[in-house]
Amino acid sequence: MKPNAARAGMARLGVRLALLGALIATPAAAGDRALLDIIGYSPDGRYFAFEEYGIQDGSGFAYSSIYIVDLPADKWVYASPYRAQADETNTDRPLADVRAEARAAAEEKLEPLAIGEPADILVLLGDGVANADGKQLTFSIPSWGPPGATQEGSESTLSLTTFPADSPEPCEDYIGQKAVGYALALDENGQTRELHRDKVLPKSRGCTLDYRLYAVVERFSGGRGRVAILSSYPFGFEGPDRRFLAVPLDR
């Protein structure tokens, strides 16, 4: 190997090792963990909106992204997501201000689509639940009665599997491995349906490292429109970040 090529190879190796080192960093040096706010549904249950927000790793800038999903089509509506973020001109801009800016921008779609019907949380796997890898989640339809009462025969189970997947990003150069994709299946009424299976990851997901089931929600008024919320963990500046994906269950 020529000297210049050898130095270039060593430089790439150094970058890769540094990035991999960040993957096993302590929580104090980990990536940012976005929080979730479910905005709600349109009256007909076709559209679903949610916000992810937090403080960026590296820059320390507050950010907010609002996603509006066409559930039957399983895709974002035009112009979504609506984003706002602090920047170098106003590094200490409060998170509340950034969130308000994103919400104001999103109103151009939220208002005409009449998105505002509340979501009922059927099951929630919080980050503080110990020893839960989030690859399977069982839930039922609540009913009136004592605490924890559910409708008989309404039990459903989501199963999440992950695998190496191609990505538009050069993930093998960045982190020494392929990005990770996912498949999600729903088992209910004695039948199993595959809801989603990645082929090539969208550019928006970057070099995702893992996924976790987070919640299942439905319209407050019931009926079709159930949504599974997944946590996704793209590689970030200081380690794995946490973002959210919405997967419709009733397509």
PyMOL commands that set and color helices and strands:
alter all, ss='L'
color gray80, all
select helices_A, chain A and resi 3-23+27-29+95-110+171-175+203-205
alter helices_A, ss='H'
color red, helices_A
select strands_A, chain A and resi 35-41+47-55+62-70+75-76+82-85+119-124+136-139+156-165+179-188+191-197+208-219+227-236+239-240+243-248
alter strands_A, ss='S'
color yellow, strands_A
deselect
rebuild
show_as cartoon
